[in-house]
Amino acid sequence: MRSMIPNNTSSSANYDADSSSVGESVAPSLAPTFSPLYQQIKGLITQSLQSGEWKPGELIPSEMELATRFKVSQGTVRKAIDELSAENLVVRRQGKGTFVATHHEAKSQFRFLRLVPDNGERNHPENRILEVKRVRAPAEVARRLEMKSGETVVFIKRVQSFGGVPTILEELWLPGVIFKGLTMERLNEYKGPMYALFESEFGTHMIRAEEELRAVNADQDIAQSLGIEVGQALLSVERISFTYGDKAVELRRGLYLTNAHHYRNELS
């Protein structure tokens, strides 16, 4: 099958009630002078998440403990955690505390899969891995992943089925230096979400993604992979996923059959 890569391709003057800089334990480079204090604290907490001080799924220190650590008020910490929660970096659990978000959580497993059955009953897809190989990054892939052309990437092709019906044909490109040891055997052994595998075994937590959608028609190779007619209308969803530091770590293109599904997004 031919590649599915498309050919074309303030600072704020407002301050918190606390001092505009964090306590002595914070290096000046980590505490921008003109940034609201809660955003400075948010950045410091994010750095701890990125460094692995608190692993995915783990409980982070309480607001009071963090306030003591950073020498700020508890309200400032709460505001920082509010934003981290809104960005799905942490999860608050009533009566238990705040935990590092993880792709292993049931409610997180559909966060990056926006294809919803028309009947509303979401099910986990069955995966069939067609190909896994290490290749030199094509120029377009390298550009989208901010890599040098010719650097090694892991290429994955798979079909996802719902209720036994092939519905999504995907191609993925991942930086080879991060995903050393990712093989077809490992993907076939692992039964959970792919992003959970990336998180637990390769230390890469997907934070956010950018997607581009367009309508396409199935060619002969695509039609054969999905068991559909040549010319069948499909939804093409191209995604770049980012980890901490807004680093691009995945380019993915999926072709979605929408006979019994639709793409759903919530805007706020």
Secondary structure as GFF3:
##gff-version 3
##sequence-region A 1 268
A	DSSP	three_ten_helix	28	30	.	.	.	ID=ss1
A	DSSP	alpha_helix	37	51	.	.	.	ID=ss2
A	DSSP	alpha_helix	63	70	.	.	.	ID=ss3
A	DSSP	alpha_helix	74	86	.	.	.	ID=ss4
A	DSSP	beta_strand	90	93	.	.	.	ID=ss5
A	DSSP	beta_strand	97	100	.	.	.	ID=ss6
A	DSSP	three_ten_helix	106	108	.	.	.	ID=ss7
A	DSSP	beta_strand	115	117	.	.	.	ID=ss8
A	DSSP	beta_strand	126	136	.	.	.	ID=ss9
A	DSSP	alpha_helix	139	144	.	.	.	ID=ss10
A	DSSP	beta_strand	152	162	.	.	.	ID=ss11
A	DSSP	beta_strand	165	175	.	.	.	ID=ss12
A	DSSP	alpha_helix	184	189	.	.	.	ID=ss13
A	DSSP	alpha_helix	194	202	.	.	.	ID=ss14
A	DSSP	beta_strand	208	217	.	.	.	ID=ss15
A	DSSP	alpha_helix	220	226	.	.	.	ID=ss16
A	DSSP	beta_strand	233	243	.	.	.	ID=ss17
A	DSSP	three_ten_helix	244	246	.	.	.	ID=ss18
A	DSSP	beta_strand	247	256	.	.	.	ID=ss19
A	DSSP	beta_strand	261	263	.	.	.	ID=ss20
###
